[in-house]
Amino acid sequence: MDATTAQLIQSLSKSVTELSVARAEAAQTGAHLKYAELTGRIETMRTVISFFQQTAQAAAPVPATGENPPAEKADDGDQQEES
């Protein structure tokens, strides 16, 4: 994961936390529309964070094991003999 992606994920995570607090306050005051709006925004941000994390994991290099892959049998063109 590069520095820009990590910074973006950190910023989005902070925003989700802030929105969660605002949503809890809206629920206590009975502001149902604000609660619904904040819930939608939180879910959108979580989806974006998940996308970036999956993208970063997919792009991460696979560590080398030092082993060579199994060699395939060479096809010498001969047909299989019948016994």
PyMOL Python script that loads the backbone (N, CA, C, O; Angstrom):
from pymol import cmd

cmd.read_pdbstr("""\
ATOM      1  N   MET A   1       0.862  -1.160   0.000  1.00  0.00           N
ATOM      2  CA  MET A   1       0.000   0.000   0.000  1.00  0.00           C
ATOM      3  C   MET A   1       0.909   1.223   0.000  1.00  0.00           C
ATOM      4  O   MET A   1       1.813   1.336   0.828  1.00  0.00           O
ATOM      5  N   ASP A   2       0.665   2.125  -0.924  1.00  0.00           N
ATOM      6  CA  ASP A   2       1.507   3.313  -0.981  1.00  0.00           C
ATOM      7  C   ASP A   2       1.054   4.340   0.059  1.00  0.00           C
ATOM      8  O   ASP A   2      -0.004   4.198   0.672  1.00  0.00           O
ATOM      9  N   ALA A   3       1.870   5.368   0.243  1.00  0.00           N
ATOM     10  CA  ALA A   3       1.613   6.371   1.288  1.00  0.00           C
ATOM     11  C   ALA A   3       0.319   7.135   1.040  1.00  0.00           C
ATOM     12  O   ALA A   3      -0.403   7.452   1.986  1.00  0.00           O
ATOM     13  N   THR A   4       0.020   7.430  -0.213  1.00  0.00           N
ATOM     14  CA  THR A   4      -1.196   8.180  -0.534  1.00  0.00           C
ATOM     15  C   THR A   4      -2.438   7.372  -0.180  1.00  0.00           C
ATOM     16  O   THR A   4      -3.383   7.905   0.401  1.00  0.00           O
ATOM     17  N   THR A   5      -2.439   6.102  -0.524  1.00  0.00           N
ATOM     18  CA  THR A   5      -3.576   5.240  -0.212  1.00  0.00           C
ATOM     19  C   THR A   5      -3.742   5.095   1.295  1.00  0.00           C
ATOM     20  O   THR A   5      -4.860   5.145   1.807  1.00  0.00           O
ATOM     21  N   ALA A   6      -2.633   4.915   2.004  1.00  0.00           N
ATOM     22  CA  ALA A   6      -2.692   4.784   3.461  1.00  0.00           C
ATOM     23  C   ALA A   6      -3.243   6.054   4.096  1.00  0.00           C
ATOM     24  O   ALA A   6      -4.042   5.992   5.030  1.00  0.00           O
ATOM     25  N   GLN A   7      -2.815   7.204   3.587  1.00  0.00           N
ATOM     26  CA  GLN A   7      -3.298   8.479   4.118  1.00  0.00           C
ATOM     27  C   GLN A   7      -4.790   8.644   3.837  1.00  0.00           C
ATOM     28  O   GLN A   7      -5.532   9.122   4.696  1.00  0.00           O
ATOM     29  N   LEU A   8      -5.229   8.257   2.656  1.00  0.00           N
ATOM     30  CA  LEU A   8      -6.643   8.357   2.299  1.00  0.00           C
ATOM     31  C   LEU A   8      -7.491   7.451   3.193  1.00  0.00           C
ATOM     32  O   LEU A   8      -8.547   7.864   3.671  1.00  0.00           O
ATOM     33  N   ILE A   9      -7.038   6.235   3.416  1.00  0.00           N
ATOM     34  CA  ILE A   9      -7.770   5.313   4.282  1.00  0.00           C
ATOM     35  C   ILE A   9      -7.841   5.859   5.703  1.00  0.00           C
ATOM     36  O   ILE A   9      -8.887   5.777   6.348  1.00  0.00           O
ATOM     37  N   GLN A  10      -6.739   6.415   6.191  1.00  0.00           N
ATOM     38  CA  GLN A  10      -6.723   6.988   7.537  1.00  0.00           C
ATOM     39  C   GLN A  10      -7.701   8.157   7.638  1.00  0.00           C
ATOM     40  O   GLN A  10      -8.431   8.274   8.621  1.00  0.00           O
ATOM     41  N   SER A  11      -7.716   9.015   6.630  1.00  0.00           N
ATOM     42  CA  SER A  11      -8.621  10.164   6.619  1.00  0.00           C
ATOM     43  C   SER A  11     -10.082   9.713   6.579  1.00  0.00           C
ATOM     44  O   SER A  11     -10.924  10.253   7.297  1.00  0.00           O
ATOM     45  N   LEU A  12     -10.373   8.732   5.745  1.00  0.00           N
ATOM     46  CA  LEU A  12     -11.739   8.217   5.657  1.00  0.00           C
ATOM     47  C   LEU A  12     -12.172   7.559   6.966  1.00  0.00           C
ATOM     48  O   LEU A  12     -13.319   7.705   7.387  1.00  0.00           O
ATOM     49  N   SER A  13     -11.269   6.848   7.598  1.00  0.00           N
ATOM     50  CA  SER A  13     -11.593   6.213   8.878  1.00  0.00           C
ATOM     51  C   SER A  13     -11.914   7.256   9.938  1.00  0.00           C
ATOM     52  O   SER A  13     -12.841   7.082  10.729  1.00  0.00           O
ATOM     53  N   LYS A  14     -11.151   8.334   9.951  1.00  0.00           N
ATOM     54  CA  LYS A  14     -11.409   9.428  10.894  1.00  0.00           C
ATOM     55  C   LYS A  14     -12.772  10.052  10.613  1.00  0.00           C
ATOM     56  O   LYS A  14     -13.519  10.357  11.542  1.00  0.00           O
ATOM     57  N   SER A  15     -13.096  10.241   9.346  1.00  0.00           N
ATOM     58  CA  SER A  15     -14.390  10.813   8.974  1.00  0.00           C
ATOM     59  C   SER A  15     -15.541   9.904   9.385  1.00  0.00           C
ATOM     60  O   SER A  15     -16.583  10.385   9.829  1.00  0.00           O
ATOM     61  N   VAL A  16     -15.360   8.594   9.240  1.00  0.00           N
ATOM     62  CA  VAL A  16     -16.398   7.648   9.656  1.00  0.00           C
ATOM     63  C   VAL A  16     -16.640   7.779  11.157  1.00  0.00           C
ATOM     64  O   VAL A  16     -17.786   7.758  11.605  1.00  0.00           O
ATOM     65  N   THR A  17     -15.579   7.912  11.924  1.00  0.00           N
ATOM     66  CA  THR A  17     -15.713   8.073  13.376  1.00  0.00           C
ATOM     67  C   THR A  17     -16.473   9.346  13.711  1.00  0.00           C
ATOM     68  O   THR A  17     -17.366   9.333  14.558  1.00  0.00           O
ATOM     69  N   GLU A  18     -16.121  10.448  13.048  1.00  0.00           N
ATOM     70  CA  GLU A  18     -16.800  11.723  13.293  1.00  0.00           C
ATOM     71  C   GLU A  18     -18.276  11.648  12.904  1.00  0.00           C
ATOM     72  O   GLU A  18     -19.139  12.161  13.617  1.00  0.00           O
ATOM     73  N   LEU A  19     -18.558  11.014  11.782  1.00  0.00           N
ATOM     74  CA  LEU A  19     -19.946  10.875  11.348  1.00  0.00           C
ATOM     75  C   LEU A  19     -20.739   9.978  12.294  1.00  0.00           C
ATOM     76  O   LEU A  19     -21.931  10.201  12.510  1.00  0.00           O
ATOM     77  N   SER A  20     -20.090   8.976  12.849  1.00  0.00           N
ATOM     78  CA  SER A  20     -20.772   8.094  13.795  1.00  0.00           C
ATOM     79  C   SER A  20     -21.210   8.861  15.038  1.00  0.00           C
ATOM     80  O   SER A  20     -22.298   8.627  15.564  1.00  0.00           O
ATOM     81  N   VAL A  21     -20.363   9.776  15.507  1.00  0.00           N
ATOM     82  CA  VAL A  21     -20.715  10.610  16.660  1.00  0.00           C
ATOM     83  C   VAL A  21     -21.893  11.513  16.305  1.00  0.00           C
ATOM     84  O   VAL A  21     -22.843  11.636  17.079  1.00  0.00           O
ATOM     85  N   ALA A  22     -21.827  12.145  15.135  1.00  0.00           N
ATOM     86  CA  ALA A  22     -22.916  13.030  14.702  1.00  0.00           C
ATOM     87  C   ALA A  22     -24.214  12.245  14.530  1.00  0.00           C
ATOM     88  O   ALA A  22     -25.292  12.750  14.843  1.00  0.00           O
ATOM     89  N   ARG A  23     -24.116  11.022  14.039  1.00  0.00           N
ATOM     90  CA  ARG A  23     -25.303  10.185  13.852  1.00  0.00           C
ATOM     91  C   ARG A  23     -25.928   9.825  15.199  1.00  0.00           C
ATOM     92  O   ARG A  23     -27.151   9.830  15.342  1.00  0.00           O
ATOM     93  N   ALA A  24     -25.090   9.516  16.177  1.00  0.00           N
ATOM     94  CA  ALA A  24     -25.601   9.194  17.514  1.00  0.00           C
ATOM     95  C   ALA A  24     -26.322  10.398  18.116  1.00  0.00           C
ATOM     96  O   ALA A  24     -27.363  10.250  18.756  1.00  0.00           O
ATOM     97  N   GLU A  25     -25.761  11.591  17.907  1.00  0.00           N
ATOM     98  CA  GLU A  25     -26.408  12.813  18.397  1.00  0.00           C
ATOM     99  C   GLU A  25     -27.745  13.038  17.694  1.00  0.00           C
ATOM    100  O   GLU A  25     -28.723  13.437  18.326  1.00  0.00           O
ATOM    101  N   ALA A  26     -27.786  12.784  16.392  1.00  0.00           N
ATOM    102  CA  ALA A  26     -29.030  12.955  15.635  1.00  0.00           C
ATOM    103  C   ALA A  26     -30.094  11.974  16.122  1.00  0.00           C
ATOM    104  O   ALA A  26     -31.273  12.320  16.190  1.00  0.00           O
ATOM    105  N   ALA A  27     -29.685  10.770  16.454  1.00  0.00           N
ATOM    106  CA  ALA A  27     -30.638   9.771  16.950  1.00  0.00           C
ATOM    107  C   ALA A  27     -31.227  10.197  18.293  1.00  0.00           C
ATOM    108  O   ALA A  27     -32.407   9.973  18.561  1.00  0.00           O
ATOM    109  N   GLN A  28     -30.401  10.809  19.128  1.00  0.00           N
ATOM    110  CA  GLN A  28     -30.868  11.239  20.450  1.00  0.00           C
ATOM    111  C   GLN A  28     -31.821  12.420  20.363  1.00  0.00           C
ATOM    112  O   GLN A  28     -32.729  12.545  21.186  1.00  0.00           O
ATOM    113  N   THR A  29     -31.627  13.285  19.380  1.00  0.00           N
ATOM    114  CA  THR A  29     -32.477  14.472  19.253  1.00  0.00           C
ATOM    115  C   THR A  29     -33.713  14.209  18.409  1.00  0.00           C
ATOM    116  O   THR A  29     -34.585  15.072  18.304  1.00  0.00           O
ATOM    117  N   GLY A  30     -33.799  13.031  17.807  1.00  0.00           N
ATOM    118  CA  GLY A  30     -34.970  12.701  16.998  1.00  0.00           C
ATOM    119  C   GLY A  30     -34.905  13.241  15.579  1.00  0.00           C
ATOM    120  O   GLY A  30     -35.928  13.305  14.897  1.00  0.00           O
ATOM    121  N   ALA A  31     -33.727  13.628  15.125  1.00  0.00           N
ATOM    122  CA  ALA A  31     -33.559  14.136  13.759  1.00  0.00           C
ATOM    123  C   ALA A  31     -33.390  12.939  12.817  1.00  0.00           C
ATOM    124  O   ALA A  31     -32.274  12.583  12.438  1.00  0.00           O
ATOM    125  N   HIS A  32     -34.523  12.326  12.449  1.00  0.00           N
ATOM    126  CA  HIS A  32     -34.485  11.077  11.678  1.00  0.00           C
ATOM    127  C   HIS A  32     -33.889  11.242  10.287  1.00  0.00           C
ATOM    128  O   HIS A  32     -33.166  10.361   9.821  1.00  0.00           O
ATOM    129  N   LEU A  33     -34.180  12.362   9.610  1.00  0.00           N
ATOM    130  CA  LEU A  33     -33.605  12.567   8.275  1.00  0.00           C
ATOM    131  C   LEU A  33     -32.093  12.721   8.361  1.00  0.00           C
ATOM    132  O   LEU A  33     -31.364  12.147   7.552  1.00  0.00           O
ATOM    133  N   LYS A  34     -31.623  13.478   9.319  1.00  0.00           N
ATOM    134  CA  LYS A  34     -30.178  13.657   9.488  1.00  0.00           C
ATOM    135  C   LYS A  34     -29.532  12.313   9.833  1.00  0.00           C
ATOM    136  O   LYS A  34     -28.455  11.994   9.328  1.00  0.00           O
ATOM    137  N   TYR A  35     -30.181  11.533  10.684  1.00  0.00           N
ATOM    138  CA  TYR A  35     -29.673  10.213  11.049  1.00  0.00           C
ATOM    139  C   TYR A  35     -29.534   9.337   9.803  1.00  0.00           C
ATOM    140  O   TYR A  35     -28.504   8.690   9.610  1.00  0.00           O
ATOM    141  N   ALA A  36     -30.554   9.315   8.971  1.00  0.00           N
ATOM    142  CA  ALA A  36     -30.531   8.503   7.746  1.00  0.00           C
ATOM    143  C   ALA A  36     -29.443   8.983   6.790  1.00  0.00           C
ATOM    144  O   ALA A  36     -28.737   8.174   6.188  1.00  0.00           O
ATOM    145  N   GLU A  37     -29.311  10.297   6.653  1.00  0.00           N
ATOM    146  CA  GLU A  37     -28.275  10.854   5.767  1.00  0.00           C
ATOM    147  C   GLU A  37     -26.883  10.460   6.258  1.00  0.00           C
ATOM    148  O   GLU A  37     -26.041  10.037   5.466  1.00  0.00           O
ATOM    149  N   LEU A  38     -26.645  10.598   7.543  1.00  0.00           N
ATOM    150  CA  LEU A  38     -25.335  10.260   8.096  1.00  0.00           C
ATOM    151  C   LEU A  38     -25.051   8.766   7.992  1.00  0.00           C
ATOM    152  O   LEU A  38     -23.912   8.365   7.749  1.00  0.00           O
ATOM    153  N   THR A  39     -26.070   7.951   8.172  1.00  0.00           N
ATOM    154  CA  THR A  39     -25.899   6.504   8.027  1.00  0.00           C
ATOM    155  C   THR A  39     -25.482   6.162   6.596  1.00  0.00           C
ATOM    156  O   THR A  39     -24.591   5.339   6.385  1.00  0.00           O
ATOM    157  N   GLY A  40     -26.124   6.792   5.623  1.00  0.00           N
ATOM    158  CA  GLY A  40     -25.765   6.573   4.220  1.00  0.00           C
ATOM    159  C   GLY A  40     -24.342   6.994   3.917  1.00  0.00           C
ATOM    160  O   GLY A  40     -23.623   6.300   3.197  1.00  0.00           O
ATOM    161  N   ARG A  41     -23.936   8.121   4.460  1.00  0.00           N
ATOM    162  CA  ARG A  41     -22.573   8.603   4.236  1.00  0.00           C
ATOM    163  C   ARG A  41     -21.550   7.669   4.866  1.00  0.00           C
ATOM    164  O   ARG A  41     -20.500   7.401   4.281  1.00  0.00           O
ATOM    165  N   ILE A  42     -21.858   7.175   6.057  1.00  0.00           N
ATOM    166  CA  ILE A  42     -20.941   6.250   6.727  1.00  0.00           C
ATOM    167  C   ILE A  42     -20.786   4.975   5.903  1.00  0.00           C
ATOM    168  O   ILE A  42     -19.669   4.497   5.708  1.00  0.00           O
ATOM    169  N   GLU A  43     -21.885   4.428   5.425  1.00  0.00           N
ATOM    170  CA  GLU A  43     -21.824   3.193   4.634  1.00  0.00           C
ATOM    171  C   GLU A  43     -21.047   3.400   3.339  1.00  0.00           C
ATOM    172  O   GLU A  43     -20.292   2.525   2.915  1.00  0.00           O
ATOM    173  N   THR A  44     -21.234   4.561   2.710  1.00  0.00           N
ATOM    174  CA  THR A  44     -20.486   4.867   1.488  1.00  0.00           C
ATOM    175  C   THR A  44     -18.996   4.922   1.780  1.00  0.00           C
ATOM    176  O   THR A  44     -18.194   4.366   1.030  1.00  0.00           O
ATOM    177  N   MET A  45     -18.622   5.584   2.859  1.00  0.00           N
ATOM    178  CA  MET A  45     -17.203   5.692   3.209  1.00  0.00           C
ATOM    179  C   MET A  45     -16.617   4.325   3.552  1.00  0.00           C
ATOM    180  O   MET A  45     -15.475   4.036   3.196  1.00  0.00           O
ATOM    181  N   ARG A  46     -17.376   3.497   4.228  1.00  0.00           N
ATOM    182  CA  ARG A  46     -16.886   2.149   4.547  1.00  0.00           C
ATOM    183  C   ARG A  46     -16.665   1.337   3.278  1.00  0.00           C
ATOM    184  O   ARG A  46     -15.711   0.564   3.186  1.00  0.00           O
ATOM    185  N   THR A  47     -17.542   1.514   2.312  1.00  0.00           N
ATOM    186  CA  THR A  47     -17.386   0.819   1.032  1.00  0.00           C
ATOM    187  C   THR A  47     -16.114   1.277   0.326  1.00  0.00           C
ATOM    188  O   THR A  47     -15.373   0.462  -0.224  1.00  0.00           O
ATOM    189  N   VAL A  48     -15.865   2.585   0.343  1.00  0.00           N
ATOM    190  CA  VAL A  48     -14.660   3.130  -0.293  1.00  0.00           C
ATOM    191  C   VAL A  48     -13.411   2.606   0.413  1.00  0.00           C
ATOM    192  O   VAL A  48     -12.447   2.212  -0.242  1.00  0.00           O
ATOM    193  N   ILE A  49     -13.426   2.600   1.734  1.00  0.00           N
ATOM    194  CA  ILE A  49     -12.280   2.091   2.495  1.00  0.00           C
ATOM    195  C   ILE A  49     -12.032   0.627   2.151  1.00  0.00           C
ATOM    196  O   ILE A  49     -10.892   0.225   1.922  1.00  0.00           O
ATOM    197  N   SER A  50     -13.081  -0.157   2.116  1.00  0.00           N
ATOM    198  CA  SER A  50     -12.957  -1.576   1.787  1.00  0.00           C
ATOM    199  C   SER A  50     -12.372  -1.769   0.391  1.00  0.00           C
ATOM    200  O   SER A  50     -11.526  -2.638   0.181  1.00  0.00           O
ATOM    201  N   PHE A  51     -12.827  -0.954  -0.563  1.00  0.00           N
ATOM    202  CA  PHE A  51     -12.309  -1.036  -1.927  1.00  0.00           C
ATOM    203  C   PHE A  51     -10.809  -0.759  -1.959  1.00  0.00           C
ATOM    204  O   PHE A  51     -10.051  -1.495  -2.590  1.00  0.00           O
ATOM    205  N   PHE A  52     -10.380   0.308  -1.274  1.00  0.00           N
ATOM    206  CA  PHE A  52      -8.957   0.646  -1.264  1.00  0.00           C
ATOM    207  C   PHE A  52      -8.134  -0.445  -0.584  1.00  0.00           C
ATOM    208  O   PHE A  52      -7.037  -0.766  -1.042  1.00  0.00           O
ATOM    209  N   GLN A  53      -8.643  -1.012   0.490  1.00  0.00           N
ATOM    210  CA  GLN A  53      -7.916  -2.072   1.172  1.00  0.00           C
ATOM    211  C   GLN A  53      -7.789  -3.305   0.291  1.00  0.00           C
ATOM    212  O   GLN A  53      -6.724  -3.920   0.243  1.00  0.00           O
ATOM    213  N   GLN A  54      -8.854  -3.674  -0.406  1.00  0.00           N
ATOM    214  CA  GLN A  54      -8.803  -4.836  -1.294  1.00  0.00           C
ATOM    215  C   GLN A  54      -7.858  -4.587  -2.459  1.00  0.00           C
ATOM    216  O   GLN A  54      -7.115  -5.481  -2.865  1.00  0.00           O
ATOM    217  N   THR A  55      -7.887  -3.371  -2.996  1.00  0.00           N
ATOM    218  CA  THR A  55      -6.997  -3.023  -4.101  1.00  0.00           C
ATOM    219  C   THR A  55      -5.545  -3.077  -3.654  1.00  0.00           C
ATOM    220  O   THR A  55      -4.685  -3.587  -4.372  1.00  0.00           O
ATOM    221  N   ALA A  56      -5.276  -2.551  -2.471  1.00  0.00           N
ATOM    222  CA  ALA A  56      -3.909  -2.553  -1.953  1.00  0.00           C
ATOM    223  C   ALA A  56      -3.426  -3.974  -1.694  1.00  0.00           C
ATOM    224  O   ALA A  56      -2.269  -4.293  -1.969  1.00  0.00           O
ATOM    225  N   GLN A  57      -4.295  -4.829  -1.172  1.00  0.00           N
ATOM    226  CA  GLN A  57      -3.910  -6.211  -0.908  1.00  0.00           C
ATOM    227  C   GLN A  57      -3.661  -6.965  -2.209  1.00  0.00           C
ATOM    228  O   GLN A  57      -2.745  -7.784  -2.285  1.00  0.00           O
ATOM    229  N   ALA A  58      -4.461  -6.698  -3.222  1.00  0.00           N
ATOM    230  CA  ALA A  58      -4.291  -7.380  -4.509  1.00  0.00           C
ATOM    231  C   ALA A  58      -2.998  -6.954  -5.187  1.00  0.00           C
ATOM    232  O   ALA A  58      -2.380  -7.742  -5.903  1.00  0.00           O
ATOM    233  N   ALA A  59      -2.588  -5.712  -4.964  1.00  0.00           N
ATOM    234  CA  ALA A  59      -1.385  -5.190  -5.604  1.00  0.00           C
ATOM    235  C   ALA A  59      -0.121  -5.538  -4.826  1.00  0.00           C
ATOM    236  O   ALA A  59       0.985  -5.346  -5.332  1.00  0.00           O
ATOM    237  N   ALA A  60      -0.265  -6.043  -3.612  1.00  0.00           N
ATOM    238  CA  ALA A  60       0.899  -6.373  -2.793  1.00  0.00           C
ATOM    239  C   ALA A  60       1.667  -7.523  -3.439  1.00  0.00           C
ATOM    240  O   ALA A  60       1.068  -8.507  -3.872  1.00  0.00           O
ATOM    241  N   PRO A  61       2.991  -7.399  -3.504  1.00  0.00           N
ATOM    242  CA  PRO A  61       3.781  -8.474  -4.113  1.00  0.00           C
ATOM    243  C   PRO A  61       3.752  -9.729  -3.245  1.00  0.00           C
ATOM    244  O   PRO A  61       3.741  -9.660  -2.016  1.00  0.00           O
ATOM    245  N   VAL A  62       3.740 -10.862  -3.912  1.00  0.00           N
ATOM    246  CA  VAL A  62       3.753 -12.150  -3.224  1.00  0.00           C
ATOM    247  C   VAL A  62       5.207 -12.488  -2.918  1.00  0.00           C
ATOM    248  O   VAL A  62       6.042 -12.468  -3.823  1.00  0.00           O
ATOM    249  N   PRO A  63       5.529 -12.799  -1.665  1.00  0.00           N
ATOM    250  CA  PRO A  63       6.925 -13.100  -1.335  1.00  0.00           C
ATOM    251  C   PRO A  63       7.390 -14.376  -2.030  1.00  0.00           C
ATOM    252  O   PRO A  63       6.648 -15.353  -2.133  1.00  0.00           O
ATOM    253  N   ALA A  64       8.615 -14.346  -2.495  1.00  0.00           N
ATOM    254  CA  ALA A  64       9.181 -15.502  -3.189  1.00  0.00           C
ATOM    255  C   ALA A  64       9.524 -16.583  -2.176  1.00  0.00           C
ATOM    256  O   ALA A  64      10.030 -16.291  -1.092  1.00  0.00           O
ATOM    257  N   THR A  65       9.251 -17.815  -2.525  1.00  0.00           N
ATOM    258  CA  THR A  65       9.541 -18.935  -1.625  1.00  0.00           C
ATOM    259  C   THR A  65      10.897 -19.539  -1.918  1.00  0.00           C
ATOM    260  O   THR A  65      11.410 -20.321  -1.117  1.00  0.00           O
ATOM    261  N   GLY A  66      11.485 -19.196  -3.043  1.00  0.00           N
ATOM    262  CA  GLY A  66      12.773 -19.750  -3.416  1.00  0.00           C
ATOM    263  C   GLY A  66      12.656 -21.077  -4.134  1.00  0.00           C
ATOM    264  O   GLY A  66      13.661 -21.647  -4.560  1.00  0.00           O
ATOM    265  N   GLU A  67      11.438 -21.573  -4.272  1.00  0.00           N
ATOM    266  CA  GLU A  67      11.228 -22.846  -4.951  1.00  0.00           C
ATOM    267  C   GLU A  67      10.805 -22.593  -6.388  1.00  0.00           C
ATOM    268  O   GLU A  67      10.104 -21.627  -6.691  1.00  0.00           O
ATOM    269  N   ASN A  68      11.244 -23.475  -7.255  1.00  0.00           N
ATOM    270  CA  ASN A  68      10.831 -23.383  -8.648  1.00  0.00           C
ATOM    271  C   ASN A  68       9.513 -24.121  -8.815  1.00  0.00           C
ATOM    272  O   ASN A  68       9.274 -25.122  -8.140  1.00  0.00           O
ATOM    273  N   PRO A  69       8.655 -23.638  -9.706  1.00  0.00           N
ATOM    274  CA  PRO A  69       7.402 -24.358  -9.946  1.00  0.00           C
ATOM    275  C   PRO A  69       7.701 -25.710 -10.574  1.00  0.00           C
ATOM    276  O   PRO A  69       8.728 -25.866 -11.235  1.00  0.00           O
ATOM    277  N   PRO A  70       6.827 -26.690 -10.381  1.00  0.00           N
ATOM    278  CA  PRO A  70       7.081 -28.016 -10.961  1.00  0.00           C
ATOM    279  C   PRO A  70       7.160 -27.931 -12.485  1.00  0.00           C
ATOM    280  O   PRO A  70       6.368 -27.244 -13.130  1.00  0.00           O
ATOM    281  N   ALA A  71       8.134 -28.646 -13.037  1.00  0.00           N
ATOM    282  CA  ALA A  71       8.324 -28.630 -14.487  1.00  0.00           C
ATOM    283  C   ALA A  71       7.256 -29.480 -15.155  1.00  0.00           C
ATOM    284  O   ALA A  71       6.862 -30.528 -14.644  1.00  0.00           O
ATOM    285  N   GLU A  72       6.798 -29.010 -16.304  1.00  0.00           N
ATOM    286  CA  GLU A  72       5.828 -29.777 -17.074  1.00  0.00           C
ATOM    287  C   GLU A  72       6.575 -30.805 -17.902  1.00  0.00           C
ATOM    288  O   GLU A  72       7.718 -30.586 -18.300  1.00  0.00           O
ATOM    289  N   LYS A  73       5.923 -31.925 -18.157  1.00  0.00           N
ATOM    290  CA  LYS A  73       6.538 -32.940 -19.010  1.00  0.00           C
ATOM    291  C   LYS A  73       6.622 -32.406 -20.429  1.00  0.00           C
ATOM    292  O   LYS A  73       5.671 -31.825 -20.951  1.00  0.00           O
ATOM    293  N   ALA A  74       7.754 -32.610 -21.030  1.00  0.00           N
ATOM    294  CA  ALA A  74       7.926 -32.168 -22.407  1.00  0.00           C
ATOM    295  C   ALA A  74       7.193 -33.134 -23.331  1.00  0.00           C
ATOM    296  O   ALA A  74       7.282 -34.350 -23.167  1.00  0.00           O
ATOM    297  N   ASP A  75       6.480 -32.592 -24.289  1.00  0.00           N
ATOM    298  CA  ASP A  75       5.771 -33.409 -25.266  1.00  0.00           C
ATOM    299  C   ASP A  75       6.715 -33.625 -26.439  1.00  0.00           C
ATOM    300  O   ASP A  75       7.038 -32.691 -27.173  1.00  0.00           O
ATOM    301  N   ASP A  76       7.153 -34.871 -26.606  1.00  0.00           N
ATOM    302  CA  ASP A  76       8.096 -35.142 -27.690  1.00  0.00           C
ATOM    303  C   ASP A  76       7.401 -35.495 -28.997  1.00  0.00           C
ATOM    304  O   ASP A  76       8.060 -35.831 -29.981  1.00  0.00           O
ATOM    305  N   GLY A  77       6.091 -35.422 -29.010  1.00  0.00           N
ATOM    306  CA  GLY A  77       5.363 -35.648 -30.252  1.00  0.00           C
ATOM    307  C   GLY A  77       5.042 -37.107 -30.522  1.00  0.00           C
ATOM    308  O   GLY A  77       4.270 -37.403 -31.434  1.00  0.00           O
ATOM    309  N   ASP A  78       5.612 -38.025 -29.754  1.00  0.00           N
ATOM    310  CA  ASP A  78       5.324 -39.447 -29.957  1.00  0.00           C
ATOM    311  C   ASP A  78       3.932 -39.771 -29.439  1.00  0.00           C
ATOM    312  O   ASP A  78       3.459 -39.210 -28.451  1.00  0.00           O
ATOM    313  N   GLN A  79       3.306 -40.684 -30.136  1.00  0.00           N
ATOM    314  CA  GLN A  79       2.012 -41.141 -29.663  1.00  0.00           C
ATOM    315  C   GLN A  79       2.234 -42.215 -28.617  1.00  0.00           C
ATOM    316  O   GLN A  79       3.256 -42.902 -28.619  1.00  0.00           O
ATOM    317  N   GLN A  80       1.276 -42.353 -27.732  1.00  0.00           N
ATOM    318  CA  GLN A  80       1.399 -43.336 -26.668  1.00  0.00           C
ATOM    319  C   GLN A  80       1.370 -44.742 -27.265  1.00  0.00           C
ATOM    320  O   GLN A  80       0.524 -45.056 -28.102  1.00  0.00           O
ATOM    321  N   GLU A  81       2.301 -45.576 -26.824  1.00  0.00           N
ATOM    322  CA  GLU A  81       2.370 -46.944 -27.336  1.00  0.00           C
ATOM    323  C   GLU A  81       1.332 -47.808 -26.641  1.00  0.00           C
ATOM    324  O   GLU A  81       1.047 -47.635 -25.456  1.00  0.00           O
ATOM    325  N   GLU A  82       0.772 -48.742 -27.401  1.00  0.00           N
ATOM    326  CA  GLU A  82      -0.177 -49.683 -26.819  1.00  0.00           C
ATOM    327  C   GLU A  82       0.571 -50.904 -26.344  1.00  0.00           C
ATOM    328  O   GLU A  82       1.552 -51.302 -26.972  1.00  0.00           O
ATOM    329  N   SER A  83       0.129 -51.528 -25.225  1.00  0.00           N
ATOM    330  CA  SER A  83       0.819 -52.716 -24.753  1.00  0.00           C
ATOM    331  C   SER A  83       0.169 -53.976 -25.242  1.00  0.00           C
ATOM    332  O   SER A  83       0.634 -55.072 -24.930  1.00  0.00           O
TER     333      SER A  83
END
""", "prot")
cmd.dss("prot")
cmd.show_as("cartoon", "prot")
cmd.util.cbc("prot")
cmd.orient("prot")
